[in-house]
């Protein structure tokens, strides 16, 4: 099982004035420690469950561009982009740009968005749940069309594009992850479109979610084994490398091949990488 560093909090001992050098060192150290994937949240305020809203938070795609320049091997993407934050044509172009600049290492993680407080605060539209899922499916379709040889129009219920021209074209279809475990809508979209899902929770919870995903795959004629199963869990100040290995090992028998770990209330970024790095060889 691969370990991913999910950077969910940028409030480190270095302080906000040194975020650039600190982040560059953080991601370089992660690669050197054998961490195969690096992801960031797509939020504009810190989210509940990680820290207070006024903790440091960086815009996701600017940050991914910075990380591209300071890494050479890791797979990079958001975990995950809220569909309501960007027009799909812009989002597809952002991924294409990062694909070109990274040598094909950047993928798209996407979901239906959930942070109504953040959206209201910054003026983002936040339609009802059903509409957000309609927009999510259309956004995925637009991205797939822009990452293909087709450059014709796209006419959806919520998005209309006159020409889906995308140059330079991606070197290969970017890795597409759909995040979340919603059984009626999210996992249906995973079965229909995604290369990977990301489902958190106890082994019992995720086993049930995977059964639901398998049924959706059967319904749409998709090979369940084509979809990579990934998970996410936190690292707190008291979390050891042993704890990380145990949490990941508990999900490995269910078919999970990657676990993204995010730190909460750990301001010493070197400690984050040290603990993850110590766990990496034990999960191979």
C-alpha positions as CSV (number, residue, x, y, z in Angstrom):
1,X,0.0,0.0,0.0
2,X,1.3,3.5,-0.9
3,X,1.2,6.4,1.6
4,X,0.2,9.8,0.5
5,X,0.9,13.1,2.3
6,X,-2.3,15.1,2.3
7,X,-1.5,18.7,3.3
8,X,-4.6,19.9,5.1
9,X,-3.0,22.5,7.4
10,X,-0.2,25.1,6.6
11,X,0.0,26.4,10.2
12,X,3.6,25.4,10.9
13,X,6.3,26.6,13.3
14,X,8.0,28.4,10.4
15,X,5.3,31.1,10.4
16,X,3.2,32.5,7.5
17,X,6.1,34.7,6.2
18,X,8.1,31.6,5.4
19,X,5.4,29.4,3.9
20,X,7.1,29.3,0.5
21,X,10.4,27.9,1.7
22,X,8.7,25.7,4.3
23,X,6.3,24.1,1.8
24,X,9.1,23.5,-0.7
25,X,11.2,21.8,2.0
26,X,8.1,19.8,3.2
27,X,7.3,18.3,-0.2
28,X,11.0,17.6,-1.1
29,X,11.4,15.8,2.2
30,X,8.2,13.8,1.6
31,X,9.5,12.5,-1.8
32,X,12.9,11.7,-0.3
33,X,11.1,9.7,2.5
34,X,9.4,7.6,-0.2
35,X,6.0,9.1,0.0
36,X,4.5,8.5,-3.5
37,X,1.6,10.9,-3.5
38,X,1.0,14.5,-2.3
39,X,-2.4,16.2,-2.2
40,X,-3.9,19.4,-1.0
41,X,-7.4,20.4,0.0
42,X,-9.4,22.7,-2.3
43,X,-10.6,25.1,0.4
44,X,-10.1,28.8,1.0
45,X,-10.7,28.7,4.8
46,X,-9.5,26.0,7.1
47,X,-12.2,23.4,7.7
48,X,-13.8,22.2,10.8
49,X,-12.2,19.0,12.1
50,X,-8.7,20.2,11.2
51,X,-8.5,23.6,12.7
52,X,-10.1,27.1,13.2
53,X,-11.2,28.9,10.0
54,X,-8.5,31.5,10.4
55,X,-5.6,29.1,10.2
56,X,-3.4,29.5,7.1
57,X,-4.9,28.1,3.9
58,X,-3.5,28.3,0.4
59,X,-5.5,28.2,-2.9
60,X,-5.2,24.7,-4.3
61,X,-4.1,25.1,-7.9
62,X,-1.6,27.8,-7.3
63,X,-0.2,25.6,-4.6
64,X,-0.1,22.5,-6.9
65,X,1.9,24.5,-9.4
66,X,4.4,25.4,-6.7
67,X,4.6,21.8,-5.6
68,X,5.2,20.7,-9.2
69,X,8.3,22.9,-9.3
70,X,9.7,21.4,-6.1
71,X,9.0,17.6,-6.8
72,X,9.9,15.2,-9.5
73,X,8.2,11.9,-8.9
74,X,5.1,12.2,-6.7
75,X,1.6,12.0,-8.0
76,X,-0.2,15.3,-7.3
77,X,-3.9,16.3,-7.1
78,X,-6.5,17.9,-4.9
79,X,-8.4,15.9,-2.4
80,X,-10.8,17.1,-3.6
81,X,-11.9,20.1,-5.7
82,X,-15.4,21.4,-5.0
83,X,-17.2,21.5,-8.4
84,X,-18.8,24.9,-7.6
85,X,-15.5,26.6,-7.1
86,X,-14.4,26.9,-10.8
87,X,-16.0,26.7,-14.2
88,X,-15.3,23.3,-15.7
89,X,-13.5,24.6,-18.7
90,X,-11.1,26.5,-16.5
91,X,-10.6,23.5,-14.3
92,X,-9.9,21.2,-17.2
93,X,-7.3,23.7,-18.5
94,X,-5.7,24.0,-15.1
95,X,-5.2,20.3,-14.9
96,X,-3.9,20.2,-18.5
97,X,-1.4,23.0,-17.7
98,X,-0.2,21.2,-14.6
99,X,0.0,17.9,-16.6
100,X,2.3,19.6,-19.2
101,X,4.5,21.3,-16.6
102,X,4.8,18.2,-14.4
103,X,5.5,15.6,-17.0
104,X,2.1,13.9,-16.5
105,X,2.1,13.7,-12.7
106,X,-1.0,15.8,-11.9
107,X,-4.6,14.4,-11.8
108,X,-8.0,15.6,-10.8
109,X,-9.7,14.9,-7.5
110,X,-13.3,16.3,-7.6
111,X,-16.5,16.2,-5.5
112,X,-19.8,17.9,-5.2
113,X,-18.6,20.5,-2.6
114,X,-20.0,20.7,1.0
115,X,-18.7,23.9,2.7
116,X,-21.7,26.2,2.7
117,X,-20.1,28.6,5.2
118,X,-17.0,29.1,3.1
119,X,-19.1,29.6,0.0
120,X,-21.3,32.1,1.6
121,X,-18.4,34.0,3.0
122,X,-16.5,34.3,-0.2
123,X,-19.5,34.6,-2.6
124,X,-19.4,31.2,-4.3
125,X,-22.7,29.9,-5.5
126,X,-23.8,26.9,-3.4
127,X,-26.8,25.3,-5.2
128,X,-28.9,22.6,-3.5
129,X,-27.4,19.1,-3.3
130,X,-29.2,17.6,-6.3
131,X,-28.0,20.5,-8.5
132,X,-24.4,20.2,-7.3
133,X,-24.3,16.5,-8.3
134,X,-25.7,17.4,-11.7
135,X,-23.0,20.0,-12.1
136,X,-20.4,17.4,-10.9
137,X,-21.4,14.9,-13.6
138,X,-21.4,17.6,-16.3
139,X,-18.0,19.0,-15.1
140,X,-16.5,15.4,-15.4
141,X,-17.9,15.1,-18.9
142,X,-16.5,18.4,-19.9
143,X,-13.0,17.5,-18.5
144,X,-13.1,14.2,-20.3
145,X,-14.1,15.9,-23.6
146,X,-11.4,18.5,-23.2
147,X,-8.8,15.8,-22.6
148,X,-9.7,14.0,-25.8
149,X,-9.3,14.7,-29.5
150,X,-12.8,16.2,-29.6
151,X,-13.0,20.0,-29.6
152,X,-16.7,20.5,-30.4
153,X,-19.3,22.2,-28.2
154,X,-20.7,20.8,-25.0
155,X,-24.4,21.4,-24.2
156,X,-25.5,20.5,-20.7
157,X,-28.2,21.6,-18.4
158,X,-25.9,23.8,-16.3
159,X,-22.8,24.4,-18.6
160,X,-22.6,25.3,-22.2
161,X,-19.3,25.5,-24.0
162,X,-19.0,26.6,-27.6
163,X,-15.7,24.9,-28.3
164,X,-13.7,22.6,-26.0
165,X,-10.4,23.4,-27.6
166,X,-7.5,22.4,-25.3
167,X,-3.9,23.0,-26.4
168,X,-1.4,21.7,-25.4
169,X,-3.3,18.5,-25.0
170,X,-2.6,16.2,-22.1
171,X,0.0,13.6,-22.5
172,X,-2.5,10.9,-21.4
173,X,-5.9,11.1,-19.7
174,X,-5.3,12.5,-16.2
175,X,-6.0,10.3,-13.2
176,X,-9.5,11.1,-12.1
177,X,-10.5,10.6,-8.4
178,X,-14.1,11.2,-7.2
179,X,-14.1,11.8,-3.4
180,X,-16.8,10.8,-1.0
181,X,-18.8,7.8,0.0
182,X,-22.4,8.8,-0.8
183,X,-24.1,5.6,-1.8
184,X,-26.8,6.9,-4.3
185,X,-24.9,9.5,-6.2
186,X,-21.2,9.7,-5.5
187,X,-20.4,6.0,-5.8
188,X,-22.6,5.8,-8.9
189,X,-20.4,8.5,-10.5
190,X,-17.3,6.6,-9.4
191,X,-18.5,3.5,-11.2
192,X,-19.4,5.5,-14.3
193,X,-16.3,7.7,-14.7
194,X,-13.5,7.5,-12.1
195,X,-10.1,5.9,-12.0
196,X,-10.2,6.0,-8.2
197,X,-12.4,6.6,-5.2
198,X,-11.5,7.9,-1.8
199,X,-13.5,6.6,1.1
200,X,-12.8,7.1,4.8
201,X,-14.0,5.3,7.9
202,X,-13.7,2.1,9.8
203,X,-13.1,-1.2,8.0
204,X,-16.8,-2.1,8.5
205,X,-18.0,1.2,7.0
206,X,-15.7,1.1,4.0
207,X,-16.5,-2.5,3.4
208,X,-20.1,-1.6,3.1
209,X,-19.3,1.3,0.8
210,X,-17.3,-0.9,-1.5
211,X,-20.2,-3.4,-1.7
212,X,-22.3,-0.5,-2.9
213,X,-19.7,0.5,-5.4
214,X,-19.5,-3.0,-6.7
215,X,-23.3,-3.0,-7.3
216,X,-23.0,0.3,-9.2
217,X,-20.3,-1.1,-11.3
218,X,-22.4,-4.1,-12.2
219,X,-25.3,-1.8,-13.1
220,X,-23.2,0.3,-15.5
221,X,-21.1,-2.6,-16.9
222,X,-17.9,-1.4,-15.3
223,X,-15.1,-3.7,-14.1
224,X,-14.9,-3.0,-10.3
225,X,-11.3,-4.0,-10.2
226,X,-10.4,-1.2,-12.7
227,X,-11.1,1.4,-10.0
228,X,-8.4,2.2,-7.5
229,X,-9.6,2.2,-3.9
230,X,-8.0,4.8,-1.6
231,X,-8.7,6.0,1.9
232,X,-7.8,9.0,4.1
233,X,-7.3,9.3,7.9
234,X,-5.8,11.8,10.3
235,X,-2.5,12.0,12.2
236,X,-2.7,13.7,15.5
237,X,0.2,14.7,17.9
238,X,0.1,11.3,19.6
239,X,-0.1,9.3,16.4
240,X,3.0,7.0,15.9
241,X,4.3,5.3,12.8
242,X,2.9,2.1,14.3
243,X,-0.5,3.6,14.4
244,X,-0.3,4.6,10.7
245,X,0.7,1.1,9.7
246,X,-2.1,-0.5,11.7
247,X,-4.7,1.9,10.2
248,X,-3.5,1.2,6.7
249,X,-3.1,-2.5,7.2
250,X,-6.7,-2.8,8.5
251,X,-7.9,-1.7,5.1
252,X,-5.5,-3.5,2.8
253,X,-7.4,-6.8,2.7
254,X,-10.4,-4.9,1.3
255,X,-8.5,-3.9,-1.7
256,X,-7.2,-0.4,-0.7
257,X,-3.9,0.4,-2.4
258,X,-3.3,3.9,-1.1
259,X,-3.9,5.8,2.2
260,X,-3.6,9.6,2.4
261,X,-2.7,10.9,5.8
262,X,-3.3,14.4,7.0
263,X,-1.9,16.1,10.1
264,X,-4.0,17.9,12.7
265,X,-2.5,20.2,15.4
266,X,1.1,19.2,14.4
267,X,3.1,22.4,13.7
268,X,6.4,20.6,13.4
269,X,6.3,19.6,9.7
270,X,9.4,17.5,10.0
271,X,7.7,15.3,12.5
272,X,4.9,14.7,10.0
273,X,7.3,13.4,7.3
274,X,9.4,11.4,9.8
275,X,6.4,9.4,11.0
276,X,5.0,8.8,7.5
277,X,8.5,8.0,6.1
278,X,9.0,5.4,8.8
279,X,5.8,3.7,7.9
280,X,6.4,3.6,4.1
281,X,8.7,0.6,4.0
282,X,6.5,-1.4,6.3
283,X,3.5,-1.1,4.0
284,X,5.2,-2.2,0.7
